[in-house]
Amino acid sequence: MSLIQALEWRYAAKRMNGQKVPQEKINNILEAIRLSASSMGLQPYNILVIEDQKLREKIKAVANNQPQITESSLLLIFAAWDNVTPAHIEEFINNTAEVRGVSLESLAGFKNSLLSIANTNTPEQSYQWAARQAYIAFGTAIAAAATEKVDATPMEGFNAAALDELLNLKEKGLRSVTLLPLGYRDTANDWLASQKKVRRDKDKLFLELAA
Ligand SMILES: Cc1cc2nc3c(=O)[nH]c(=O)nc-3n(C[C@H](O)[C@H](O)[C@H](O)COP(=O)(O)O)c2cc1C
């Protein structure tokens, strides 16, 4: 299935049927998230993987009782770092040196530019930037799920402060950004399953500019 066919197939399922997604498909979706682009490659977020049904019941209660949270096979929570600290940058630079087999000295300029951004931004500015990076991974996950023929419902409809408290995210230096239940559509009970996809026309969406 091409990416276009996958994107035509997918929609934001409102009801799921509880069927389990095979682990291989989950692994492929997680790997796509891991390979997602991020500014400077820092990946300033974590993805929480939650299968536990009891915990998902509690999450549903702070997410407008959206049924997909418990009817899915697995719930992903995209959580951005609540700040970008020198320790994060240290770890990133060390990993870069190791993976590329280069010296730490050769990365000193890059490291300093990252440190100066981290030191200039307020924690809130860093979080807002990190959340934008998390959205890129989120978009990648939605497309990846579609190519695996797994339904995924992107969600912003939840109380982030309540969810952060429920999962003790502050202690982990994280703030929740978006949710992504993964599972299979319940076509019999989902009013949206039979509806046509609505998208803006090409000529309205793309504005061609030239000198
Ligand atoms: C960032 C984001 C947040 C969304 N939040 C919710 C949500 O909380 N609950 C829900 O059922 N759908 C949610 N949606 C789904 C959209 O309403 C849906 O993607 C949109 O109507 C386009 O339809 P389609 O994705 O089914 O083609 C969200 C989508 C995005 C991209």
The ligand as an ORCA input file, in Angstrom:
! r2SCAN-3c Opt
* xyz 0 1
  C      -4.096     17.200     16.767
  C      -5.392     16.494     16.625
  C      -6.252     16.372     17.703
  C      -7.454     15.643     17.589
  N      -8.210     15.396     18.711
  C      -9.230     14.493     18.610
  C      -9.881     14.008     19.780
  O      -9.588     14.374     20.906
  N     -10.866     13.081     19.609
  C     -11.222     12.599     18.376
  O     -12.118     11.747     18.292
  N     -10.618     13.049     17.243
  C      -9.628     13.965     17.338
  N      -8.959     14.357     16.211
  C      -9.389     13.838     14.903
  C      -9.845     14.916     13.955
  O     -11.075     15.439     14.343
  C      -9.850     14.321     12.555
  O      -8.534     13.915     12.272
  C     -10.316     15.314     11.513
  O     -11.671     15.532     11.669
  C     -10.010     14.852     10.110
  O     -10.655     13.647      9.844
  P      -9.904     12.261      9.554
  O      -8.626     12.274     10.330
  O     -10.871     11.272     10.079
  O      -9.683     12.159      8.094
  C      -7.805     15.111     16.320
  C      -6.947     15.269     15.232
  C      -5.742     15.921     15.369
  C      -4.823     15.994     14.184
*
